[in-house]
Amino acid sequence: RFAAPPRQYWGWMAGALAASVLMVVMVPLVKGPGATRDLSPEGIKGSGRISLELAVVARGVDGELRRLDAGAAVAKDEVLLVRYHATESGTALLYQQREGQPPELLGHFPLEAGTHDLQGPDGLAGVSLETDEGSLALVLVAFAAWEPATEADALAALGTDQASDTRPGTVARFDVRVQTGQTSRQP
């Protein structure tokens, strides 16, 4: 048999138990309601911001496709086709912006998660270069499914110098140089 613990021991045990109960009650009160996780309107954890990448190919009059690097030279008779990789589904607005001019809306497009060609109800989205010369940027502004995808929000995303996590939407840009005549074909 064991001997009964001394009276001091019971005092320490009662104090430790009281401190534990106090911590369980006080810690949530001190942290307050701001300590809970921020949920999107659909109850999904995290910000729901889409990550977006663009790839562009030039289709010549002969139908041949040529992969482009950012800043590449393209001929006026080529058509640019856009391929994207998105981390989630949503909506995107495609703009073209000529040097020194405001962005021009080319259309609204549904986005699917994964890598896909940009297409609308009429098929692949192609950007004709017949009337262009000089620097041209294709800009895709993407919004998650629960975000409003208005032209005003897209223009705000394009025109802002705010940090990318505070502005609306996600912006991906691809620049080319439109030249008269033939461009060199890459193997």
C-alpha positions, -999 to 999 in steps of 0.1 A, spaced: 0 0 0 9 36 -6 9 62 20 -15 91 16 0 122 0 8 152 23 -17 181 26 7 204 6 3 181 -24 -34 185 -26 -30 223 -25 -7 222 -55 -30 198 -74 -60 221 -68 -39 251 -80 -28 233 -112 -63 222 -120 -76 258 -115 -49 272 -138 -57 246 -165 -94 255 -164 -85 292 -165 -63 287 -196 -90 267 -215 -115 295 -208 -93 326 -212 -72 318 -243 -102 317 -268 -115 349 -252 -82 367 -256 -78 356 -292 -113 368 -300 -133 362 -331 -106 377 -354 -85 346 -349 -108 324 -369 -98 315 -405 -111 337 -433 -135 318 -455 -146 327 -490 -183 332 -497 -187 295 -505 -170 284 -472 -138 273 -489 -106 279 -469 -81 304 -483 -84 333 -507 -95 314 -537 -72 334 -560 -65 318 -593 -29 312 -604 -26 318 -641 0 313 -668 -2 321 -705 14 306 -736 9 320 -770 13 304 -805 12 322 -838 -7 305 -866 5 315 -901 -16 318 -933 -4 283 -942 -19 269 -909 15 262 -894 18 269 -856 48 285 -840 53 287 -803 63 322 -791 84 335 -763 75 367 -746 87 397 -766 89 377 -799 84 392 -833 52 382 -852 40 391 -887 8 410 -894 -6 381 -913 -4 357 -883 -31 350 -858 -23 346 -821 -38 317 -802 -38 317 -764 -33 287 -741 -36 291 -704 -30 271 -672 -53 279 -643 -53 264 -608 -91 266 -606 -122 273 -627 -135 308 -632 -141 336 -657 -115 356 -677 -115 388 -697 -91 390 -726 -76 424 -735 -52 436 -761 -32 467 -754 -12 486 -780 17 508 -769 5 541 -754 -32 531 -756 -57 519 -731 -66 482 -730 -93 470 -755 -116 442 -744 -117 413 -768 -141 390 -749 -152 371 -718 -142 335 -715 -149 306 -692 -118 291 -675 -113 255 -665 -88 242 -640 -57 228 -658 -41 236 -692 -65 245 -720 -68 266 -752 -87 298 -746 -121 294 -763 -155 308 -762 -189 297 -777 -176 301 -812 -144 280 -807 -108 290 -802 -100 326 -794 -77 341 -820 -63 376 -821 -58 389 -856 -28 412 -861 -37 427 -895 -42 463 -882 -14 462 -856 22 473 -857 47 477 -829 44 465 -793 12 446 -784 3 429 -752 -23 402 -746 -36 404 -711 -59 379 -694 -76 389 -662 -90 359 -644 -115 357 -615 -124 328 -593 -159 314 -597 -172 333 -566 -156 366 -576 -175 392 -597 -160 393 -632 -170 427 -644 -151 449 -668 -147 475 -641 -130 450 -618 -108 438 -647 -98 474 -655 -91 480 -619 -68 450 -618 -50 462 -649 -46 498 -638 -36 493 -602 -2 494 -586 -15 476 -555 1 443 -544 -13 414 -563 -31 400 -532 -51 431 -527 -63 439 -562 -92 422 -578 -86 392 -601 -53 377 -614 -35 393 -643 -13 374 -668 4 393 -696 21 383 -729 40 408 -750 48 406 -787 62 429 -814 41 430 -846 62 436 -878 54 439 -914 64 409 -935 77 375 -927 92 365 -894 118 338 -889 104 304 -883 117 285 -853 124 248 -859 
